[in-house]
Amino acid sequence: MISTKVKKDRGIFMPVSESKEMYLKSIYELADGEEPVAVSLLANRVGVSPVSAAEMVKRLEESDLIVHTHYKGVVLTDTGRQRALIVVRRQRLWGRFLADQLHIPWSQVYDISCRLEHATDAAVTEALADFLGNPTICPHGHSIPDANGTVEYQPAYPLNEISCEVEVEVLRIDQPELTLCEHLEDRGIFPGSILKIVDEAPYNGPYTVELGGKEFALGREISARIMVQPTS
């Protein structure tokens, strides 16, 4: 596992608006390592026009939270990454609370916890973590940054990069918004599920996936967001 540090949310940062927090967290979630995130991709993720996203990118860069390279995209600065991870900690802790304590359907947990993350200060965040027993994994399989500022990353591969007949375990779901999770929930695909691709349709058609003795079709775009690891 790879560890990274983020400073505790103890009031060390100037307040950041909810919209800025949303952009920083989205950049963090979309980034593949240190690869720049295209502004058009960021706009789609946040649900705004490219023009609106470009305006926010300018404000974030002026605040030294990101670096924007034209024709490449944006990357978080150290401060921007620290700020993003604080928001990520809040959201993933709320996800655990919603799933474990309130028994909210798995598919709805991410969207609801994203709304709660912006209304949670440092004291509430740590009280929530203590109440939950300091969990390390959110309901969608992602690591939760701990109170000391460490987040563990477990290597995984998108399902669409796995060869046919290779048995894999689902580790996490990337960008687990409601529509995607409803689709996966209906098919019984969750972190911990064991499955394999048994056929691949030509011309970028869907995969045929086997899970629990049943087979069903799964689109390539959806498969790319299911992060897995071979079982052997």
N, C-alpha and C positions, 0 to 999 in steps of 0.2 A: 504494500500500500504506500501511497505517496501522501505526505502531510504538508499542509500549508498553514500559515499563521494569520490570524486576524485579531486585531485588538478588541478587548472587551467593550461592549456597549455601555460605557460608564460616563457618558456625557463628554467624551474627549473630542467629539466632532461638533461643529456648528450644525444647527438643525438643517435638514434637507427636506424639501417639499415632497409630498406624496408622489407627484408626477416624476420628480427626479429619481426617487427611490425605485419607482417602477421601471424606469429606463435602465438604471444601473443593474438591477436584478435581472432584467431581460438580457442585457449584454452578457452578464455572467453565465446565464443559462444557455445562451446560444453559442458562446465561444467554444471552440475546439482547441483546448490548450491555450496558446497565446495567439491563435489566428485571429485576424481582424474580422469583425462582424459588419457585413454590408449594411448601409443605412436603409436600403429598401427592405432587407430581411428584418431589420429591427422595427421598421414601420409596420410591417405585416404582423409581427409578434405583438406589438403594443396595441395594434388596431387603429392606427391613424394614417393620414396621408403621408407620402414621402416628404412633402414640403413641411408639414408639422414636425416630423421626425428630424429633419435637417435643422430646423430652428432650435429644437431642444438639444441636439448634438452640439450646436454652437454654444449654448449656455453651459452645458456640462464641461466643454473644453475650457471655457472662460473660468470655470470654477476649479480647474485642474483635477477633474474627476475622470476624464478620458483624454485620449489622444486620437485625433481624426486625421487620417491620411487619405487625401482625395484619390478616388478610383480604387481604393483598397478597402477602407472601412474604419471602424473604431475599435480601440482596445482600452481597457480600464487601466488607469494609473494605479500605483500602490494604494493611494488613498481611496480611489474609486472602488477598488477591489475590496478593501477593508469595509467600506460602507455597504457594498453589495452583500457581503457575507453576513453582516449584522442583520440585514433584512431577511436573508435566506434562513438564518437561525430562527428568527421569529416565525416565519411562515411554516417551516418544517416542524417546529414544536407544536404550533396550532394544529397542523395536520395530524400529529399523533393524538392530541387531545380530542379532536373531532372524531377520529376513527375509533380510538380505544375507550373513551369515556362517554361520548354521546352516540356512538354507533351510527354515525352518518355514513351513507353509502360511499364506498371507496371511490366511485367515479366523481362524486361531488366534493370530495375533501379538498382537492387542490384549489378549486375556484373560490371556495368559502375561506380557506386559510389565507389566500392572497388578499382578500378584503380585510381580514383581521390584522395582518402584519403591519399595516400603516398606523394602527391605533394602539400599538403596544410599546410602552416605554421599557427602559432597561430593568427597572424593578419588577415589573410584571413578567418580563421575559424570564428572569432568573427564578421567580416564584413558580412560574409554569413548569420550568425545567425540573425544579425540586419536586413538585407535585407528581410529575410523571416518572420520577426516578432517573432523570438525566438520560433519556433514550439517545441512541446513536444513529438510528436509521429511521427515515420518515416512511409513511405508508406506501410510497411509490418507489422505495428502494434507495433513495439518495442519502448520503451521510449528512448528519446534522452537525454543524460546527459546535464545538463544546465551549464552555465558559472561559477556557484558557486560550481560546482562539485557534484551535486546531481542527481541521476538517480532513477526514481520511477519504481517499479516492481508491476504489477497487477497480482494477482494470477490467474492461468489458468490451464487447464487440457488438455492432448493430446486427440484428438477426439477418438482414439482407446480405451480409458478407459471409455468412456461414454456408458451407456446402450441404447438399442434400444428404439425408440419413445420418447427420451428426447430431447426437442428442445434446441438448443444451439446457441450462437452468436460467430462467429470467432473473436478472439481478435488479434492474431498475427500468423505469419508463421515463424517457426524456420528454420534457415539455408536456406534462400530463394534464392538459386541460380537459374540460368536461366531455366534449364530443368524442375525443380519442378514447378516454377511459370508459365511457359507456360502451363503445364498440368492443374494447378488450374485455370488459366485465361480462358482457353478453356471451363471450366465448370462453370465459374462465381463465383468462390470461392475467396473472398477477405476479409480483415478485415471489420467487420460490417455485413457480410452475416449471415443470419439466416437459419439453416439447422438442419436435424436430421438423424440419422441412422434408417432405417426402416427394414433392414434385414441383417443377417450375415451368409455368406456361411461357411459350415463346413470345417474342415481340413485347417484352416488358410487361407481360401479363402477371396475374397474381401467383403467389405461392400456394401450394397445398400443404397445410400444417397438420401434424398429428399431435393430439394432446389427450391423454386419458382414454385412449382407444378410439377416439373420434377424429374425423378429418374435416377440415373446413378451409375455405379460401381466405387468404390474407394479402392485402395489397402491399406493394413494394414501399410506398411512402410510409405506411403504418409500420411495416417491418423495420424500417430504418430507425424508428424511435423506440424499439424494444431492444434494450441492451442485455446481452447474454454472455454466458461463459460455458464452454464445453464441460460436460460432466466428467470426462475422462481424457 
